[in-house]
Amino acid sequence: MAATKGLMIQCLNCKHGTFMQWFHNPIICQCNMFNERFVAEAKHNCEEYEERHKPGEVTHYDKYD
C-alpha cells in the first residue's frame, strides 16, 4: 500500500528498510528505495512507503567502523 500525500509515516514500519542501531542511539533505517539513511522513528512523508507486516530486525553495533 503506497502512502497518500500528506500521510506521516515512520520508516520503522516500512518494508523497504534495513535497520541498524549503534549503542543506545536512535534506530537508523537504510532505505532500499532511495539508498539513503533516515532516523527510523522520525515521521515524514514518503510516497514509496509500503507497510511491513511483521517487525523489522534491528542489527545492533557496539563500535563505529
C-alpha positions in Angstrom: 0.0 0.0 0.0 1.6 3.3 -1.1 1.3 6.3 1.2 -1.1 9.0 0.2 0.2 12.6 0.1 0.2 14.2 3.5 0.3 10.9 5.5 3.1 10.9 8.0 4.9 7.6 8.2 7.8 6.0 10.1 10.5 4.1 8.2 10.4 1.6 11.1 7.1 0.3 9.7 8.2 0.2 6.0 9.2 -3.0 4.2 11.8 -1.1 2.2 14.1 -0.6 5.2 17.1 -2.3 6.8 17.6 -1.3 10.4 20.6 -0.7 12.5 21.5 0.8 15.9 24.8 1.9 17.5 24.8 1.7 21.3 21.7 3.4 22.6 21.3 5.9 19.8 18.2 6.1 17.7 17.5 3.2 15.2 18.6 4.1 11.7 16.9 2.9 8.5 18.9 2.2 5.4 16.2 2.8 2.7 16.5 0.3 -0.1 14.3 2.5 -2.4 16.4 5.7 -2.1 19.7 4.3 -0.9 19.7 6.9 1.9 19.7 6.6 5.7 16.9 8.1 7.9 16.0 8.0 11.6 13.6 5.1 11.7 11.1 6.5 14.2 11.0 10.1 12.8 7.8 10.9 11.0 7.9 12.2 7.4 6.1 11.9 4.1 7.2 9.2 1.7 5.4 8.2 -1.5 7.3 4.8 -1.7 6.1 3.6 1.8 4.8 0.1 2.0 3.6 -1.3 5.3 5.7 -4.0 6.9 3.6 -7.0 8.0 6.0 -8.2 10.7 8.5 -6.3 12.9 11.8 -5.5 11.2 15.0 -6.9 12.6 17.5 -4.4 14.1 21.2 -5.1 13.8 23.0 -3.8 16.9 26.6 -2.5 16.8 28.9 -1.9 19.7 31.5 0.2 17.8 31.8 2.6 14.9 33.8 1.3 11.9 
